[in-house]
């Protein structure tokens, strides 16, 4: 099987661009309107190993510079999904989606959904309710945008329910392909016992990004993550035959991302599948086993660009 072509700097002939460094150095090298989807979880200004804690005004100015570049490289039919939580200052929370929203609006973007990602385990609190959700702000450039709802429908609660009166009496009342997943998503976050867990302290699950990739891009499209961490966005994009670009300042995270891609190429990377239900201790365990990911090149296209600088990942020795 052909290998995924990986470049360490922007190269349109690669399948994956994995840049180790500041995204503000990578983003200017990407052409305008090149990517169909920007999806990321930026630093929350909490002083994690990969960030410096900044004054809120300085943090927002930094975020604006990144967002401006992301808008520049976004296709006219593209989407931006900015996944954030809360900044906590002496016990007071500041919802980052609220303070970041004006930046996106000032750049002419249109908010399509404020998606609530709910999970059962998170930071415990004793003087306020424990936080159990984060938010994905989904923006588009215009009214003509890619949205593949059928690709992300979920099972109907009552699949055989029918109209009981009127002109459609006796017909199924729900879409046979499934229902719209709505704007509240219950997906487990990546904690210690999660099958995808790495050393990253704020890793998000592949299935969260899968839904965005499937709904907002088509096969062969480019997906960009300016804060790619340990490569979750890259994996979600590549496994569904998209191409992807990511930047990460932490060298050890880039190494882990490359290792995860290598495992997926060999068919040895385990992820939590989208079809797996959330565990309920009061119900029989109907969970399906972890999915094994095998990656190949996203698309087979004529080589229109110079191959210089492209690193082809080789299989590791057993």
Secondary structure as the mmCIF struct_conf table of DSSP 4:
data_model
#
loop_
_struct_conf.conf_type_id
_struct_conf.id
_struct_conf.beg_label_comp_id
_struct_conf.beg_label_asym_id
_struct_conf.beg_label_seq_id
_struct_conf.end_label_comp_id
_struct_conf.end_label_asym_id
_struct_conf.end_label_seq_id
HELX_LH_PP_P HELX_LH_PP_P1 UNK A 2 UNK A 4
STRN STRN1 UNK A 5 UNK A 7
BEND BEND1 UNK A 8 UNK A 9
TURN_TY1_P TURN_TY1_P1 UNK A 12 UNK A 13
BEND BEND2 UNK A 15 UNK A 15
STRN STRN2 UNK A 16 UNK A 20
BEND BEND3 UNK A 21 UNK A 21
HELX_RH_AL_P HELX_RH_AL_P1 UNK A 23 UNK A 26
HELX_RH_3T_P HELX_RH_3T_P1 UNK A 27 UNK A 29
BEND BEND4 UNK A 30 UNK A 30
HELX_LH_PP_P HELX_LH_PP_P2 UNK A 31 UNK A 31
TURN_TY1_P TURN_TY1_P2 UNK A 32 UNK A 33
STRN STRN3 UNK A 35 UNK A 40
BEND BEND5 UNK A 45 UNK A 46
TURN_TY1_P TURN_TY1_P3 UNK A 49 UNK A 50
HELX_RH_AL_P HELX_RH_AL_P2 UNK A 56 UNK A 73
STRN STRN4 UNK A 74 UNK A 84
STRN STRN5 UNK A 86 UNK A 89
TURN_TY1_P TURN_TY1_P4 UNK A 90 UNK A 91
STRN STRN6 UNK A 92 UNK A 95
HELX_RH_AL_P HELX_RH_AL_P3 UNK A 96 UNK A 106
TURN_TY1_P TURN_TY1_P5 UNK A 107 UNK A 108
STRN STRN7 UNK A 110 UNK A 118
BEND BEND6 UNK A 120 UNK A 120
BEND BEND7 UNK A 126 UNK A 128
HELX_LH_PP_P HELX_LH_PP_P3 UNK A 129 UNK A 131
STRN STRN8 UNK A 133 UNK A 140
BEND BEND8 UNK A 141 UNK A 144
HELX_RH_3T_P HELX_RH_3T_P2 UNK A 149 UNK A 152
STRN STRN9 UNK A 154 UNK A 154
TURN_TY1_P TURN_TY1_P6 UNK A 157 UNK A 160
STRN STRN10 UNK A 162 UNK A 162
BEND BEND9 UNK A 165 UNK A 166
TURN_TY1_P TURN_TY1_P7 UNK A 167 UNK A 170
BEND BEND10 UNK A 171 UNK A 171
STRN STRN11 UNK A 172 UNK A 172
BEND BEND11 UNK A 173 UNK A 174
TURN_TY1_P TURN_TY1_P8 UNK A 176 UNK A 177
STRN STRN12 UNK A 179 UNK A 179
BEND BEND12 UNK A 183 UNK A 183
STRN STRN13 UNK A 184 UNK A 186
TURN_TY1_P TURN_TY1_P9 UNK A 192 UNK A 193
TURN_TY1_P TURN_TY1_P10 UNK A 195 UNK A 196
BEND BEND13 UNK A 199 UNK A 199
TURN_TY1_P TURN_TY1_P11 UNK A 201 UNK A 202
HELX_RH_AL_P HELX_RH_AL_P4 UNK A 206 UNK A 216
TURN_TY1_P TURN_TY1_P12 UNK A 219 UNK A 220
STRN STRN14 UNK A 222 UNK A 225
TURN_TY1_P TURN_TY1_P13 UNK A 226 UNK A 227
TURN_TY1_P TURN_TY1_P14 UNK A 229 UNK A 231
HELX_RH_AL_P HELX_RH_AL_P5 UNK A 232 UNK A 238
TURN_TY1_P TURN_TY1_P15 UNK A 239 UNK A 241
STRN STRN15 UNK A 243 UNK A 248
BEND BEND14 UNK A 249 UNK A 249
HELX_RH_AL_P HELX_RH_AL_P6 UNK A 251 UNK A 265
TURN_TY1_P TURN_TY1_P16 UNK A 266 UNK A 267
STRN STRN16 UNK A 269 UNK A 271
TURN_TY1_P TURN_TY1_P17 UNK A 274 UNK A 275
HELX_LH_PP_P HELX_LH_PP_P4 UNK A 276 UNK A 279
TURN_TY1_P TURN_TY1_P18 UNK A 281 UNK A 282
BEND BEND15 UNK A 283 UNK A 283
HELX_LH_PP_P HELX_LH_PP_P5 UNK A 287 UNK A 290
STRN STRN17 UNK A 291 UNK A 293
BEND BEND16 UNK A 298 UNK A 298
BEND BEND17 UNK A 305 UNK A 305
TURN_TY1_P TURN_TY1_P19 UNK A 308 UNK A 309
STRN STRN18 UNK A 310 UNK A 312
HELX_LH_PP_P HELX_LH_PP_P6 UNK A 313 UNK A 317
#
